[in-house]
């Protein structure tokens, strides 16, 4: 957390809808969390992305109690690591804009999940945004998402 330039994160979040943090997990911490994926008892649900036309793959929601590293991050921010993150912004009366961000191993990415404020002629308005990840062409991607609107 201390390695992050939070002023730069805020600036990029306001300007683009997403922003990279500094490293949040060591390589070993990231490996340890990824290794939990095979243990069904650690998760409360699994989502098949293809079923919802989100792409190929799946994601899982951790069950409580969360691993210590996940709990610490959840208390601090929303983090995703491992791969290229895609953000698509629908802009009024303008070409929609896509942003691709390569997230280095162990780094975090803070992003808005639905709308982001944009300055307009009448003050501020909401620009709809959608997010996802690029196709994995080889190997595996593990991402850890911390959801703050968690419901059971």
C-alpha positions as CSV (number, residue, x, y, z in Angstrom):
1,X,0.0,0.0,0.0
2,X,2.8,2.4,0.8
3,X,4.4,2.0,-2.6
4,X,1.3,3.5,-4.3
5,X,1.2,7.1,-5.4
6,X,-2.4,7.7,-4.3
7,X,-2.5,11.2,-5.9
8,X,-1.7,9.6,-9.3
9,X,-4.2,6.9,-8.7
10,X,-6.9,9.5,-8.0
11,X,-5.9,11.5,-11.1
12,X,-6.0,8.4,-13.4
13,X,-9.2,7.2,-11.9
14,X,-10.9,10.6,-12.5
15,X,-9.4,10.8,-16.0
16,X,-9.7,7.3,-17.3
17,X,-12.0,5.4,-14.9
18,X,-9.2,3.1,-13.7
19,X,-5.7,3.4,-12.2
20,X,-2.8,1.2,-11.3
21,X,-1.5,1.0,-7.8
22,X,2.0,0.0,-6.8
23,X,2.6,-3.7,-5.8
24,X,0.1,-5.0,-3.2
25,X,1.2,-8.6,-3.0
26,X,4.5,-10.3,-3.1
27,X,4.9,-13.0,-5.8
28,X,4.6,-15.7,-3.0
29,X,1.4,-14.1,-1.6
30,X,-0.1,-14.1,-5.1
31,X,0.9,-17.7,-5.7
32,X,-0.6,-18.8,-2.3
33,X,-3.9,-17.1,-3.1
34,X,-4.0,-18.6,-6.6
35,X,-3.3,-22.1,-5.1
36,X,-6.5,-21.8,-3.1
37,X,-8.6,-21.8,-6.3
38,X,-8.7,-25.6,-6.5
39,X,-10.2,-25.9,-3.0
40,X,-14.0,-25.8,-3.4
41,X,-14.5,-25.4,0.3
42,X,-12.9,-21.9,0.2
43,X,-15.5,-20.4,-2.1
44,X,-19.2,-19.6,-1.7
45,X,-20.0,-19.6,-5.4
46,X,-18.5,-20.1,-8.9
47,X,-19.6,-18.2,-12.0
48,X,-19.3,-19.7,-15.4
49,X,-18.5,-16.6,-17.6
50,X,-19.6,-18.3,-20.8
51,X,-23.1,-18.7,-19.4
52,X,-23.5,-15.0,-19.1
53,X,-21.6,-14.2,-22.3
54,X,-18.7,-12.6,-20.3
55,X,-16.2,-14.6,-22.3
56,X,-14.4,-17.9,-21.5
57,X,-13.5,-19.0,-18.0
58,X,-14.9,-18.7,-14.5
59,X,-14.5,-16.7,-11.3
60,X,-15.2,-17.5,-7.7
61,X,-16.3,-15.7,-4.6
62,X,-14.4,-16.5,-1.5
63,X,-16.4,-17.7,1.5
64,X,-15.7,-16.3,4.9
65,X,-13.3,-16.5,6.6
66,X,-11.2,-14.8,3.9
67,X,-7.5,-15.6,3.7
68,X,-5.5,-13.0,5.8
69,X,-4.0,-11.3,2.7
70,X,-7.4,-11.0,1.1
71,X,-8.9,-9.6,4.2
72,X,-6.2,-7.0,4.5
73,X,-6.6,-5.9,0.9
74,X,-10.4,-5.9,1.2
75,X,-10.1,-3.5,4.1
76,X,-7.9,-1.2,2.0
77,X,-9.1,-1.2,-1.6
78,X,-10.4,-3.1,-4.7
79,X,-7.6,-5.0,-6.3
80,X,-7.2,-7.2,-9.4
81,X,-3.9,-8.7,-10.6
82,X,-2.7,-10.8,-13.5
83,X,-3.4,-9.9,-17.1
84,X,-4.7,-7.1,-19.2
85,X,-7.7,-5.2,-17.8
86,X,-10.1,-3.7,-20.3
87,X,-12.4,-0.7,-19.6
88,X,-14.9,0.5,-22.1
89,X,-16.5,4.0,-21.7
90,X,-19.6,5.0,-23.5
91,X,-19.4,8.7,-24.2
92,X,-22.3,11.0,-25.1
93,X,-22.1,12.4,-28.6
94,X,-18.6,11.1,-29.0
95,X,-16.8,7.9,-30.0
96,X,-16.8,5.3,-27.2
97,X,-13.3,4.8,-25.7
98,X,-11.6,1.6,-24.7
99,X,-8.6,1.5,-22.4
100,X,-6.4,-1.6,-22.0
101,X,-4.1,-1.7,-18.9
102,X,-1.5,-4.4,-18.4
103,X,-1.5,-5.1,-14.7
104,X,1.9,-6.3,-13.5
105,X,2.0,-9.4,-11.3
106,X,1.1,-8.5,-7.7
107,X,0.0,-4.9,-8.5
108,X,-3.5,-3.6,-8.1
109,X,-6.0,-1.8,-10.2
110,X,-8.7,0.5,-8.8
111,X,-11.6,1.0,-11.1
112,X,-15.2,2.1,-11.3
113,X,-17.7,-0.7,-12.0
114,X,-20.7,1.1,-13.5
115,X,-20.4,4.9,-14.0
116,X,-17.7,7.5,-13.6
117,X,-18.2,11.2,-13.3
118,X,-17.2,13.4,-16.2
119,X,-17.3,17.1,-16.6
120,X,-19.9,18.4,-19.0
121,X,-21.3,21.8,-20.1
122,X,-23.9,21.7,-17.4
123,X,-21.6,20.5,-14.6
124,X,-21.1,16.8,-14.1
125,X,-22.7,13.8,-15.6
126,X,-22.3,10.0,-15.4
127,X,-20.4,8.2,-18.1
128,X,-21.3,4.5,-18.3
129,X,-18.4,2.1,-18.2
130,X,-18.0,-1.6,-18.5
131,X,-15.0,-3.7,-17.6
132,X,-13.4,-7.1,-18.4
133,X,-10.1,-8.8,-19.1
134,X,-8.5,-9.7,-22.4
135,X,-8.5,-13.3,-23.8
136,X,-5.8,-15.6,-22.4
137,X,-4.0,-17.1,-25.3
138,X,-1.6,-19.3,-23.3
139,X,-1.0,-20.2,-19.7
140,X,-3.4,-19.2,-16.9
141,X,-4.6,-16.0,-15.4
142,X,-5.6,-15.6,-11.8
143,X,-7.3,-12.4,-10.7
144,X,-8.4,-11.4,-7.2
145,X,-11.3,-9.0,-7.1
146,X,-12.5,-7.4,-3.9
147,X,-16.1,-6.6,-4.1
148,X,-17.5,-4.0,-1.7
149,X,-21.1,-4.3,-2.5
150,X,-21.0,-8.0,-1.5
151,X,-24.3,-9.6,-0.8
152,X,-25.0,-13.2,0.2
